Amino acid sequence: MHVARKNQLQQIGLQKLVTAWLDSDSTPVMKSGAFSLLQKTGFVPKGITESVFLEDLIYGAEARSSIPENSAIEKLHQGLQLLSKVKIGAFGKVEDIELNINRILNGLDHEGAKMRPDIQSIQKINISAEKLSLLAFRLLESTFTEATAEIKGVGGKIVVDDLLGYLNKDTEQVVKSKGMVAELLFQSLKQLPEALSVMGNEKLALAHVLDAEFQTIDFTNGPSVAHQLKEWTKILGLQLEHALINRSGDDMSEFSKDLETLKPLLLKLLNEQIPGAIKEMAEQILNRITAQQILSQENGPIQNLLLTLPLNLGSTQTDLTLQWSGRKTKDGKIDPNYCRVLFYLELERLKEVVIDMQVQNRIIKVTVINGYGAVLEEAVDQYLDLLRENLEKMDYKLSGVSFVNPVNGKERDKGLKSVPFSETGPYSGVDIRI
């Protein structure tokens, strides 16, 4: 899990650090810390100020060639070229230059570059290096905002990588910087002694990146939780067999990532000479992963899914178990109108919690099984209207939420025990909802 986390830090850590430097919401201390770390990792040349770095970008704009074909970088390049022409022979008023920068950022043609040389010579004025640096920074800020907004879309990651390449043309150095940023973030994440070498403003920038991207999951945000669940299934190796069947010869680079997940690494470990205790532990974990795959099966038109994932809630380590069953539509897709979801979780204070959600014709009934049922019922009452409204936005209707208190230990164990799909019996052709 740590290797996967470190790989994730390496993939987007540098991008997030650059974003922290360019983000308009970042404080001056945050910006200085992020820029200092970019220098420490070699992405930005050491010993130069932010203004000098921006001036170098402006000077180099005219000589650049082979610009990647995407709108974000093209806007940045056009804007820096315009500032380069202003630098060597400024024309127009400062307001005119800012207007042309705005036109570029809005995807419109800018007029300044089309002005006749004789007009340029007449209208030459002096613009301070500080003002040019501010305009260049604004271009970078806007470009990265556009690129990071597309990061979840198709090709979004490519745009960000191209932007990093625009800021630093040394491909090998960019790769090296990614690794160094990942190492710094990982040291900070694990609070290793090596992380103490960074300064106060640098620590603030590292903490900001970790808090925003890697430390916590926003359980109030459905898409965020769904994304994290998918990432966990990949890390555990639950999709290994699917990848083996569906990968073509051209996708071997992507397949190598599947081989770095937990299941194939455990299989590799078991083929090595290892102590008996470690072997037994590896077999237990491997069997647990494989059992989820076996129990997630089709039973006639009914699709079953069992998913158990490790979860950190603050300092508490627990397992999250989802047991889902429902029918499929004629085209083989999951039917969102009819299904049942069982959610198992052991919490620090509430202890064992089971949530049984049944969906019939898009009408949802929720049952919460917990030893503190009465307390929970009183606490969640204020949120039921909000739950009902949000479900209605997705075209679902809430029938009700009930709370069940296990009377004694036997009933509690019976109520909280997950029923394997294999024990539910084969599909008999009768609609199980009747």
Phi, psi and omega in degrees: 000324179291321178298316179296321179295318181295322178297321178295318178299322182289326183292316187234004181298314180296317179301317181292327178291318177296321179296320178298326178290322186265348185295129181294338180275350180288144177285160177304322179295319178297315181298316181293322178295318180294317180294323179296320179291325177297325175289319182296329180271356178087000179292320173253135180305137181287148174086003178248153179276168178299319181297318179295319178299317180292321178297320178298322177297319180295312181299323185277355185294319184294327184274353183289149175220173180050059177281132178304144184273086167209151191298322184297312182287325178299319178296315180300314182295317179299316181295318179292325176297318178298315179293329177295319178292324177296321183295317184275342179189079189299141177225153178076177177277162177301321180297324179293320179295317178297324178297317180293324176298317178298321179296320179296314182295333178270007177079019181256161175293140176262143189272336187301318183290345182262001181291143182292146181305322182294325178290320179301316183294327180289322189264013182300134175221167179262128177241131185295152177298327179297318180294319178296320179296321178296319179292321178295319179296322179295321176299313179298315181302312181294321181295315180291326177298316179295318183292316181289336175291334181266003189299329181274350179273176179294126178081002182298318180295324180297319180299314181295317178298322178296323179293319176299320178294331178290321180287330179219110186283350180278099185301318181296322179292322178298315178298317179297319180295321177301316179295320181291321177297316179300319180296317178297317179294319181293319177298318180292321181298317181268001180055046179283154181302328181300332182289345182289347182285345180278152183279174184301312181292330177290320176299321179298317180294318178297316180297322179298314180296316181294316180296323184285327191240330194236337190278312191235158174248131178276098183285357174269356183247105184305308180302324179295316179294318180299318178298318182292321178300319179295320179296320179296319179297325177291316183297322180287341180089020181292344181256015185300308183297322177298319179293320180298321183284322191260348180287135174266172180298333182283346185257022185295330178295321177288324182295330180299330178292324178295329181284350178264008178275174191295315185299307179296330177291324176293319178299320178294319180298320183291342178272000181256168178278105183228157177302152183300321182296318179292320179298317180297317179296317179297320179295321180297315180294318180297317179296325180293320178294314182295324180300321178299319181292321181291318183286341176273092189222168175265139178230088189065229178277004182263131179253130180245149179213129175235129184221120176239123186230143175289143185218135174254122175244094187067237179267357183268130176255130182211181176244139175253126181239128176242127176238114187239137174217143181187172182268166178251153175281175183298330180271010174088003180270161178293134179273112182285357182274334184223118174191171176224134181234126174249130185239120182245134180203139174250118184256163186297316184254322181279349180062220186288130181230132174235132175242120181252110182247121180245132181243117178233113180055041179066019172254125188252131173239131183242131175239127179251122180252116182196151181293344179250038185305316182296318180294317180297318182300320179289324184287324186270355184304323182289346183258354185295320179297320178296318178298316181297317180296316182291325176293323179295329177296333178262014178067035172243153179241131180273117178283320179167164177235121180242155182237129183243129177259118174301129185287317181218180184301318183294314180294324179297312180298322179293320183288329186264355182284129178288130179268113180300146181297332182294340180271354182279351178086160181289157177291129188258000181093357179263138178297115186288354181275344184286000000 
